[in-house]
Amino acid sequence: MFTTESFKNSFASSNLAEMKSFKIQATGFEAFEVPEGTKLALALEQNGVDVSHRCGGQAKCTTCRVSIKGEEPAMGETERQSLDEDGVLGQFRLSCQIRVDRDMELEVLMRASEKGWDPGAELEP
């Protein structure tokens, strides 16, 4: 018999099986895997990588800077405007604006511990 509960369990497990994960390698840290669509700054922080995010992921402070080696994910308009306004478009990316959609090798350019400040406001998923 096919019950509502068995349908829910079947649906949940099929979604988990279809969810892709990608490898993130930050210079100086061990590589880790994260689910597709995870905000990069959050993935870094949750995996012990010291990344700044003073504005809490709003693309206003540009402290979550990363340099990505290889092909970069597409850039959204919010990130583009923020970097362009600061005159740094093309120099680095904002990890708070990137959703993981591929394996990435990167370097965190502004580590909170090196700046002597706390990472910043809590990041939203």
C-alpha positions as CSV (number, residue, x, y, z in Angstrom):
1,M,0.0,0.0,0.0
2,F,1.3,3.5,-0.9
3,T,0.7,5.9,2.0
4,T,1.2,9.6,2.2
5,E,4.1,9.0,4.5
6,S,5.8,6.6,2.1
7,F,5.3,9.1,-0.7
8,K,6.9,11.8,1.3
9,N,9.9,9.6,2.2
10,S,10.3,8.5,-1.4
11,F,10.1,12.1,-2.6
12,A,12.6,13.3,0.0
13,S,15.1,10.6,-0.7
14,S,14.9,11.1,-4.5
15,N,15.5,14.9,-4.1
16,L,18.5,14.2,-1.9
17,A,19.9,11.7,-4.5
18,E,19.5,14.3,-7.2
19,M,21.1,17.1,-5.3
20,K,24.6,17.8,-6.6
21,S,27.5,18.7,-4.4
22,F,30.7,20.5,-5.3
23,K,34.3,20.6,-4.0
24,I,35.6,23.9,-2.6
25,Q,39.3,24.3,-2.1
26,A,40.3,27.5,-0.3
27,T,44.1,28.2,-0.2
28,G,45.5,27.1,3.2
29,F,42.5,25.0,4.2
30,E,41.3,21.5,3.6
31,A,38.9,20.9,0.7
32,F,35.2,20.3,1.5
33,E,32.0,19.5,-0.3
34,V,28.9,21.7,-0.3
35,P,25.4,21.3,-1.9
36,E,24.7,23.1,-5.1
37,G,23.2,26.5,-4.5
38,T,24.9,27.1,-1.2
39,K,26.1,30.7,-0.6
40,L,29.8,30.6,-1.0
41,A,30.6,32.9,2.1
42,L,28.3,30.7,4.2
43,A,30.0,27.5,2.9
44,L,33.4,28.9,3.7
45,E,32.5,30.0,7.2
46,Q,30.7,26.7,8.0
47,N,33.8,24.7,7.0
48,G,36.3,26.7,9.1
49,V,37.5,29.1,6.5
50,D,38.1,32.6,8.0
51,V,36.2,34.9,5.7
52,S,35.0,38.4,6.4
53,H,31.4,39.5,5.8
54,R,31.0,42.8,7.7
55,C,27.7,43.7,6.1
56,G,26.2,40.3,6.5
57,G,26.1,39.4,2.9
58,Q,24.5,42.5,1.4
59,A,27.3,43.3,-1.1
60,K,27.8,46.6,0.6
61,C,31.2,46.3,2.3
62,T,33.1,44.1,-0.1
63,T,35.1,42.4,2.7
64,C,34.1,38.8,1.6
65,R,36.6,39.1,-1.3
66,V,37.8,35.9,-3.0
67,S,40.0,35.2,-6.0
68,I,38.7,32.2,-8.0
69,K,41.1,30.2,-10.0
70,G,39.6,29.0,-13.2
71,E,36.1,29.5,-14.6
72,E,34.0,31.8,-12.3
73,P,30.2,31.5,-11.7
74,A,28.0,34.1,-13.4
75,M,28.0,37.5,-11.7
76,G,24.6,38.9,-10.6
77,E,23.7,42.5,-11.0
78,T,24.0,43.3,-7.2
79,E,27.6,42.1,-7.1
80,R,28.4,43.9,-10.4
81,Q,27.0,47.2,-9.2
82,S,28.8,47.0,-5.9
83,L,32.2,46.2,-7.5
84,D,31.7,48.8,-10.2
85,E,30.8,51.6,-7.8
86,D,34.0,50.8,-5.8
87,G,36.1,50.8,-9.0
88,V,37.2,47.2,-8.4
89,L,35.1,45.3,-11.0
90,G,37.2,42.4,-12.4
91,Q,39.7,42.4,-9.5
92,F,37.9,39.9,-7.2
93,R,34.5,38.4,-6.5
94,L,32.2,38.7,-3.5
95,S,31.7,35.3,-1.8
96,C,28.4,36.6,-0.3
97,Q,26.9,36.9,-3.8
98,I,28.1,33.6,-5.3
99,R,25.9,30.5,-5.2
100,V,28.0,27.3,-5.6
101,D,27.4,25.7,-9.0
102,R,30.7,24.1,-9.7
103,D,33.9,22.9,-8.1
104,M,36.0,25.9,-7.1
105,E,39.6,26.6,-6.1
106,L,39.9,30.0,-4.5
107,E,41.8,32.3,-2.2
108,V,40.1,34.4,0.6
109,L,41.5,37.9,0.2
110,M,40.3,39.5,3.4
111,R,40.5,37.2,6.4
112,A,38.9,38.6,9.6
113,S,41.6,37.2,11.8
114,E,44.3,39.0,9.8
115,K,42.3,42.3,10.0
116,G,41.7,42.0,13.8
117,W,37.9,42.1,13.6
118,D,35.1,39.7,14.0
119,P,33.8,38.2,10.7
120,G,30.7,40.4,10.6
121,A,26.9,40.1,10.8
122,E,25.3,36.7,10.5
123,L,24.9,35.5,6.9
124,E,21.5,34.4,5.6
125,P,21.4,31.2,3.6
